[in-house]
Each structure stands twice: as C-alpha cells, then as structure tokens.
C-alpha cells in the first residue's frame, strides 16, 4: 500500500529533486532497525511538502489573490492553508469554484493539513514519539502521502472542469481569431483561402495565476484553397480544393470573469507540413 501511494505521488511531482526527496524519506521509513526511522521520514516528508507548496504557490501570487486574507498568527501572513488553496484554485473566486465548477476543496485541504500537523509532532523527538511501531508508521506515512496526492489530483480536476466550462467561449474566440487573422502558413499554399470550419478538439488550462487564466486550444482547421483569381476560375484556368490542418493557439481570461476570453495575439499556429510531404523543389 505504501509503495503504491509513493509511486502515485512521485508521478505528480514536478522536479527530480522532489522525487529524490520522497524516495529518501521512504528509505528512512524502511530502516526499521532504527528507532528514529519514522521521525526521519516525517522530517524529510515535511520538507517535501514545503518545497511542493513553495513551487506551486509563491507567496507573491497568494497575496495577489482576491480571496487572500492575512493570518495574524503567521509571521508572513501566509499559512499552509493559503498555499493549498492556491494550488487547488489559483486566483479563482471560491464561489466560482464551488458554484460553476461544482468542486469542494475543503475536504482535501483539511485532510492534508491534518496529516502534516500529525507528522510535525514526530519531528520533535521525545519519549512518546520515539520508536514508533513499523505498522503504525507505515499507515501514518501512507495517509500523509495520499493526502498530498489527493490535493494535486483535485487541482488537475479543477483545471479540467474549468476547461470544460469554457468550451463554448473558447470555440467562438478561436473562430473569430482564425477569421480575422491572416494565417501565413495557409496563405502560402494558394492564391486565396477561406476558413470553412474549425474543430476545437482539446483545451488545456496551462496556468491559473492570481490574476489570469492561461489556456491552450488545439484541433483542426478546414479551409478552401483557391489558385488563381475569380476571373481565372470563370475561364476554367484556376482551381479550388479543400484541406484541413492541425492548429493550436493560446488564450487567456481574468480569474474574476473566466468566460471573457481573448486569444493571445500571434499565437495561432497552423501546421501545414502534411501539404509538403513528398514535395521536392526542383529549382
């Protein structure tokens, strides 16, 4: 059970250092000949959580969120609960997360804080925290590891829900961008082109910051290509054809109004490499 928990969490960690720190903490726990094995695990794992939260929830970003209220008992005004909230929802208002996305972040936040607080007392060695039974230590460690894994998993779920909630607006914005912007990669294929259809196949939330949501949309763009002028076509000297190509583009919106999306200028990229397959320049 502990191995499964550790492997699941390791796959979610963002750096090799974090993965190594987790592995080292587990190794300390496995040294059952050492009465301090669980104490050493707790010290290492507490540092891992600190690094994960620090990387995913910078203090400056937390303080810039509208939901942030300083905690007077903290030297910096920031608590572990603030950091976990930011990891889960970024700067999104809590009522939007609960109402529109239908996600309750309270339980995962509570469980992780409780698990860390429980481990913290074992970093102070005294008669009551020394020589903890191996089975009890393993159970406590698995609980702490699963709690962090659940928070990271819920953060991913929140972003997936956000992408689904914005699908219609994203499609409209991508269509508007493709119609209004000259697409150089397609423009060089024919004398004229027009966009027939756009199929947005995947939307990924790349970041939810304190102020802006950043998204990436990708899919297929269908176009009609025309070689020659309209007059050439009427004389039978021109030609038309249809084709489709993969595309991607970047969008953003404000956390206070996620549905008000805008495409980021010059990020629409259309891959026309399939058009040139087998083509050789004889010049």
C-alpha angles and dihedrals in degrees: 000000000000092000091052091049092049093047092049092051094043090058089058097049116106103215140042089236091059091048091050092048090053091048091049091050091052090048090055089052091051092056093091092167088071114076087208094056095108092042089053091048091052092051093049095043093048088056090048091055090048091053093046093050092043092053096045099036114037114194093238091054092048092051091050093058117104091225092057116113115175116245109228091207091062122081091222096032088244124108134188087258090059091051093049090049090053092048090053102043111002109208095335112130112254093234090056091051093048098037109033100025093034093220125143109205096176099088098051090044092050094048095050093047090048093049093049092047089052092051092046093068090059092059086070105070118216136136093283096049099041125099098010114194112262096234092049091046091051092050093049092047093050090051092052093046093047091049093057091043090053092052092051091046092050090049089056090046091051091055092047090051090049091053091051092048091055099042097109094047091046092053092050092048093048091049091050091049094049092049096047099041128070107238104216097194091057095036091064092056097066145004091259137004139183131194113249101179143345123212113195102203103171136023121189127187102220096182141000105200131178091272111012139041114217120204139178122210125193136175142106131313119203118206141180112226124204127194114199130006128298087259090054089053092051089052091048092246098111134059142210133205142168130233141155133221138187117257141182134189140174126239137179141192137179118265090231091058109020094173092063095085130175129188114237111245118256094009097107104110122182119191109216095166091117089064091061098046108125091009117133125188106229094186 
